[in-house]
Amino acid sequence: MPKISISYRRADSEAITGRIFDRLIAHYGKDAIFRDIDNIPLGSDFRQHISETLHKTDVLLAIVGPQWLGKRGDADRIQESDDPVRVEVETALRRRISVVPVLIGGAPMPSLEQLPPGLKDMTYRNAVKVDTGLDFDHHMERLIRELDVILRKKGQSGETKIPPGLAKPPTGEKAAVKPEAPSKTDETSGVFGAFKFARGDKEKLATSPSITPEAMPGPRPAWLELAWPQSATGRIARAVAAAVLVAIIVAVVLLGGSEEGLVADRGKPLLALSAHTAPVTAVAYSANSHMIASGSLDRSVRIWNAESGETARTLQGDPGAVSSVVFLPDGHRLASASLYGDITIWNVDTGKQLLPIQSAANVSWVSSPAVHALAVSPDGTRVASATGGNNAAVTVWSASSGGALATFHGRGGRDEDFQTVAFAPDGKTVVAGTKAGTVYVWDALSGRILHTLTDHAGQVLSVAISPDGRRLAAAGDGNSVVIWNATSGQFLRSLASGSTLVEAIAFSLDGRFLAVGGNDAIVELFDLDGGQIVRSLRGHSKAVRSLAFSPDGQRLAAGSDDDTIDVWPAR
């Protein structure tokens, strides 16, 4: 069972910690959450007690409020070596336990200068904000979702299952061996049906080289006549059939499959890009396919040379915990979004901010919900954002002025949490998926809802429209990827992924294939006509979070929770 420990300073955050504690218990169960780490038994060494508690911990939540540093006159308690809060977090960092800072009451992340040496690494941990007011429920849902991802990666979210037939007997017991019943004949089943060998005949065949099929005692068995006829014509036919079968087997082995349904595992990626220090949540190609942009929870956006794999530049400034990146068609501008509510357009050539569309620093957290995804219109004039929280909506912005052009809501009004968004190739419609599992299609100009699609069970984390505008796909919770006719909204088919949480999908340039990535760390390529997996790309060690085909149709980039980006040939 996973163990989550909560570290907090009573004078700073006892009330809100109680609410967080109750919510976590409701989701994970009472035995999985430990709150009072510093509730030390009498006579015990508090350092040893904390160490033993953290030894059973998978994730430490560090609740940081306005008084977390522990102001005491001119000094802070956090600077004291025997401060229990300091010991708790330092011990967790030293043991490489996942430490998640939870910012409450408007408290900022402590700066490097405010922390002792053993805690400075905490400032680089991606933090989550939990509002004590109207947005508490939404923020806790997001925190629990991120905790689920961490626990899933650690392999602590369930028991290891032994495949049927491989289960070992309990310790101290021997597996029962069924005695072989005595028999004078052995039965074998083959492609030509069931047949029997007399045991004495098999022994003669094994020991006497002079015995041929024609010389076997007794009448010639029917199975032998089928396998090797007495007539010369029949034998020639069998030999030709065997040669064809061998040729097919050799072709499958050498070619490793084909686009017609044989699954191929194409070995190593062309490029493995590794400079991020946290999960890569977004990847995108420039229009000329020369550059790759990547966004990460390490609060950085990087631009890579798509041919060599070298870092061209890192965008200057603090983009926040990046949730989405997308190039504008001119290739000189890039839009990014953060889980803190920022939307920024960057100058790719200089690496500097060009236009802050929305800044979390200038508005309260309640009115600036997390931005989960971005999309750019084909002509590059509009940027669409999918947001959650108290004011969940799909907003269309001007890419030149940064002003809001339109705001779209679902049929549930402001209560629907939007997770993903896409423009149609002609720019006339906008598509978005919600946490409730609904996919909406709007007229991009009027904002009228054209389709409300509810065939996907569970939250929708990714939507995509094929380049020819014919197909619309959605995926998220569960292994199902649903395909609709993008124009009529008619359900076409459902694909079955090997992942139980699909976080990214992308259409190939010709629209024939769909790349699917999720928590099994494999990128699957589906043939949409046949609904079969034609390639399985195994390069990542953790969940695949983002996918992008190059506009020239030659390559496929995948970003992962293992902090890397793999680039594969698209075919």
N, C-alpha and C positions, 0 to 999 in steps of 0.2 A: 504494500500500500504506500502511495506517495506521502511524504511528510513535508509540510510547509510550516516554517517557524516565522513568527512575527516579532520583530525587534522594534521597540518604541520607548519613548521617554514619557512616563506617566504625567508629569507636569505639563507636557507639551501636547499630547494627543490621545489621552486615555479614552475620551468619549467616542471619537471617530474610529479609533482602533476597535472598540467594542462592536460597532456596526459592521466594520470590515470583517471581523472575526465571525460574527453571526452569518454573514453572507457566504463566507468561504465554507463554513460548516454545512450550510444548506446544500452546497454543491458537492463537496468532497467527503462529508461525513465528519463526525466529531473526532474520531481517532486520527484523522489526517492532519489536523491543525493544532499547533502548539503556540500558545500566546505568551505566557509569562515565563520567558527563558530565565529571567533573573529572580524568579521565585525560589530562592535558594534554601534548601533544608538547613536547619540549625547545625552549626558545627562543621559545615561543608566548605571547602575551598571554592569560592564562586567561579574562579577560572576553570577549575576541573569540571564543575557542574555544567558550565556553559559549553565546554569542549565536548562533554558526553552528550549533551542535548543536540548539538550541531552534528555530531557523528551520525545521527539518525535523520538528518535533514537533507532534503533535495533542493529546496528553494528557501531563501531567507528574504522576507519582505521587510525592508527598512522604512518605517513610517517616519517621514520627515515633515515636521510642522515648523511654524515660525520660531519656536523655542527649542528646536532639536539640538542646537549646539550647547544648550544648558548654560545660559548666561549666569555668571556668578561674580558680581562686581565688575572688575576690569578683565577677568579671565573667563574662559569657557570650560565647562566640565569635560567636553570632548577632548581637550588637550591633556587631561589627567590620565595617567596610565592605568589607574584602577577604576575608571568610569565603566560601569557595566555595559552601557550602550556601545562604547568604543570597543570593548573587548569582544562583544557579540559580533559586530560587523567585521572587525579586524580578523577574527578567527575564521569567519566564513570566507573572506577574501583570500586568506592564506591557504585555505583548504580547497580553493577553486570551486566553492559552492556558488550556484547562481544567486547573485544578490540583485534584487529589484528594488530600487528606490521608489517609494510611493509618496508623491508630493501632495500635501493637504493644506488647506487654509491659505492658499496663495503663496506658500513658501517656495523660494527658488532652490535649485540644486546648490549645495554649499560649494564655494570656490576652493581651488587648490590651496590658497593662502589660509583658509579657515580651518583646514584639516591637518591632523598630525600625519607624519610620513606613512604610517601603516594604513591610513584610510584614503590616501590621495587617489588610489585606483578607483574608488567609488565614483568619483566625478565623471569617469568615462563610461559608467554603466547607463544604459538607456533607461530613463525614468518614465513613470506613468503618473498622470495627475488624477486624483480622485476628489471631486468636488463634494462638499458637505451639504449642498443644497439640492436644487432641482435635478441636476445631472448625475446625482450619486448612482442611481441604478444603471444608467448607460455606462458610466466609467467603470463600475464594478464588472459589468458584463464584458467589457473590453479587457480588463485585467484578468478575469478568469479565462478568457479565450487565449491570452498570451501565456498564462500559466499552463494551460492544457498543452500548448505547443512545447514548452520547456520540458514538462513531465513526459510527454510522448517521446521526445528526443532522448531523454535519459533512460527510457525503457522501464519506467516505474509505474506506468499507468495500468498495468494488468499483469496477470501471471503468464509465464512462458507456456505456450501450448505445445504439446508433443504430438506430432502427426499420428493419425490412427495407424496402428500396427507397429509403431516404434516405441510405444510406452514401455517403460521398464517396470518390472515387478517391484513391490514395496521392499525396502531394505530388510534383509534377513529372510526373505522368501525366495524360493527358486521358481522360475517360470515352469509351468507344467508342460511336459513334453508328451505329446500324444503318441502312444506306441503305434508303429506301423503294422497294420493288419496283414497277416500272412496271405499271400496270393500267388497263384501260379501264373498269372498274366499281369502285365503292366499296360495300363491304358494311357494313350496319348491323344491329344486333340490337335489337329493341324488344319491348314487351310483347305485340305480336301476332305475334311470330316473326321469323325472318330475312327480309330483303327486299333487293332491289338497285335502285339507281338507275343508269340510264345516265348517264355524265358529261355528255353533251350535254343531256339532259333537265333536270339540276340547274341547268346554266348558264342554260337558257331560263327556268326558274322564277324564278331570281334576278334576271334582267334584264328580263323582259317582264311588265308588270302586267296585260296583257290575257289571260294564260294562267291559267285557273282549273283546279281539279282535274278538272272535267268535260271541259275542253278539252285535257288532256294527250294527246300523240300516242300512238298505239297502243292496245291493249286496256287497259281499266281494271284496275290492279293489285289483287290480292286484299287486300293490306294496307290500301289506301285504302277499299275497300268495307267492311272491318271498322271502320276508324276513322271514316268519314263516308259512310254508306250513301246510295244514290241516292233511296231512298224517304223521304217526309216523316216517316212514323212512326218509321223507324229513326233519323233525325236527331234527332227529339225525344227519343227514349230516350237517345241518346248525350249530348245536352245536359243532361238531368236527371242522368245519372251523373256528368258532369263537375262540375256544380254541387254535388252531394253531396260529391265528393272535395275540392273547394276548401273547403267548409264544415268538413270534418273537419280539414284542414290548419290552417285559421285557428284552430279551437278548440284544437288542440294547442299552437300558438304562443302564444295568449293565456293559456291556463290553465296552461301549463308542466307538463302531465302530470296524472295522477290516481292514486288509490289502487288502481286496477285494473291497474297494471303499468307505466305510463309514468313514467320517472324524472324527478323535478323537482329543480332546484337553486333553493332558495328565497331566494337572495340573502343579505342581511346578517342577523345575529342581532338579536333584540330588545334584548339587553343584552350588553355586553362588559366583564367585571369584571377589572380589572387593578390589583392592589396587591401580589401575591406577587412575590418576587424569585428564585424557583426553580420547577421543575416542580410543577404541581398534581396531586397523586396521588389525591385523594379529593374528592367532592362529595356533598352530601345535602340533602334538603328536610325542613323541619319538617312535622308532621302536618297543620297548617292551610295549608300551602303559602306562608306569609308570609315564611319565612326560608330562606336557603341557607347551609349551612356548607361550608367548604373547608379542606382540609389540604394542606400543601406540604412539600417537602424543605428549605424555608427555615426550618423548625422553628417554624412558626406555624399556628394555627387561627383562621380569620376567620369572622365571622357577617355576612351581607349582608342588606339589605332586598331581598326578592325582586321587589318591584315597581319600586323606583327604581334598584336596583343600587348603592346607597351602603353603605359599610361601617358596620354597626351597632356592632361592637366586635371587638377582638382579644383572645382568651382570654389571661389573665395566667399567667405561669410559662413553663417550657420544656417543651413537649410532645415534643421530639425531632424527628427527621426523620419527619414524619407519613406513615403508610402508609394509614390508614383513618379515616373519621369517620362517625358515624351518630347521628341524633336518636333519643331515646327517645320513645314515643308521647305523653307529656304535653307535649312541646314546650319544657319548661324545663330538660331535661338533655340532655347530649350526651356520647357516648363517643368517645374517640380512641385510636389505637394508633400506636406508633413502631417504626421499624426497629431501635431499640436495646433493645426489649423492654418498653417502658412501655405500660400500659393505664390510662386515666384517665377518670373521669366528671366532667364540668364542669357548673357552674351557668350556664346560658346567660344568665340575666337579669343576673347580677353579673359574669360572665366569670372567675370564680375556680374553683379546683379544689374539687370536692365529695367525690370518693372516689378515692384511688389504688388501683386494683385490683392492679396489679403495677408495681413500680418497678425499672428496671434499675440504679439507684444502690445498691440494697440487696442485690443478689445478684450473683454472678459472671457474666461474659458467657457462660460455658459453660452454666450452668443457666438463663439468661434469653435464649433465642433470639429472633431477630427476629419481631415480630408482623406478618404480612403483611395480615391482613384481620380485620374485625369484623362481626358481625351481631347484631341485637336481636330478641328474640322479640316476636310481635305484642302480647302483653299487657304488655310492658316490664319483666318481672320477671327476665329472663335476658339475658346477653351472651355470645356465642360468639366465640372467637378462633381463628384459624388460624396456627400457628407452624411454624417450620422449625428446622433445626439438630439438635443432638445429642439433644434431647428433643422432637422434632417431634410435635405432637398437635393435636387440636381440643378446646379446654377450654370448658366452660360455667360461667359465673360468676353469682353472685347480684348483681343490679343494685342491691340495697339494702345488703348487707353487704360485698360484694366477695369473698366466699369462693368457693372452687371447689366446684361442685356435681357435676360429672362430667368425665371425660376420655376422649375417644374416640381410638382408633388404627385404622389400616387393617390389612389382612391382612399387611402387611410389618412390623408392629410399630412400633418407634420410629425406623425408618430412612426413613420416608416424610416428605417435606418438603411441608407443606400451604401452599398459596398463596392460597386463597380459600374463603369460607364463606357460607352463607345458611340462614335459617330458612324452612320452609314457611309459607304464610299462616295455617294453622291451628295452627302452633307444635308439631305432633306429630313432625316429622322435621327433621333437620339434614343439609345437603348440603355437601360440601367437595371441592375439586379438588387434585391433587398435582402436584409437579414431574415425576413419572414418567408423568403422563397419565391417571391413574385418577380417576374420580369416585365417591365413596362416599355412600351414603344411609343414615343411622342412625335408629333409633327414638330420639327425643329423651329419653325417660324411662329406657328400659332400656339404651340404648347398643348394642343389637343391630344388626348390619349388615343392612340390608334389601336393598340392591342394590350391586353392584360393577360399574360401567360402564366399559368400556375401548374404546369406539368412537372416542374422540378420540386422534389421533396427535400426540404431543408434549406438553409440559407444559401444564397447565391453569392459566390466570391469572385466569379469571373464571367464576363460575357464577351463575345466576339462576333463580328459579321464578316463573311467571306468577301474577298476583294471584288468578286463579281456581283455582290449584293444579293445573292440568291438564298444563302443560308444564314441562320442566326443560331448560335450555340451558347449554352449556359452550363455552369458547373459550380460545385461547392461542397457542402456536406454530403457524405455518401459517395459511392463510386459511380454514380450515374452522370453522364453528360448528355444533355437533351438538345436535340436539333429540331428547329422549326423552319418553315418557309418564311423568309424574312419579310416578304411582301404581304402574304395573306395571314400569317400567324398560325398556319396549320402545322400541327405536330407531324414530324417526319419520322424520327426514330430516336432511340436511346442507345448510347454506347456504354459499355461496362468497363471502367478503368480498374486497374489493380490497386489504386489508392482508395482509401476510405475517406480522405479529405482532399478534394481536387482544388488547388489554389490558382492554377494558371492554365489557360487554353489559348491557342493561336492558330489561325488558318494559314496554309501555305499560299504562295503567290497565285497558283492556278486554282485554288479553292477545292482541290481534290482531297487534300489531307488536312487533318486536324492534329496538332501537337497538344498533348495533355500532360500536366505535371502536378504532383501532389506529394502526400506524406510518405510514399514508398520510395522516394528518392530516384525514381525512374521516369524518363521522358518517353511517353508512348506516342507513336505516330499511327493514327487511324486512317484507313482508306474509307472515305465517306460513302462511296458507292456500295461497297460490300460490308461496311461496318466492322471490318477486321483490323487488328493490330498488325501492321506490316514491318514495324521497326521498334525495338526497345533499346533506348540509349542509357547505358549505365555508367555514369561518371561521378555523380555526387554521392556523398555519404549521408546526407540529411535531406529533408524535404525540399522539393522544388517549389519556389515561390513566384517565379516570373518567367515568361517565355516571349521571344520575339523572332520572327523570320526577317531576314534582310530583304529590302525592297527589290533586289535583283533576283531573289528566289534561290540564292546559292547556299545560304547558311542559316542556322538556327542557334540562337543564344538562349541559355538557361541560367537563371540566378537561383541561389540556394541558401538554405539555412546554414550550410557549412562555410559561409562567407565567401564563396567563390562563384565564378561564372564560367561555364563550359560553352564552347562554340563547336558545333557539329556541322558536317555537310548536310544540306537540306534533303539530299537524295542518297 
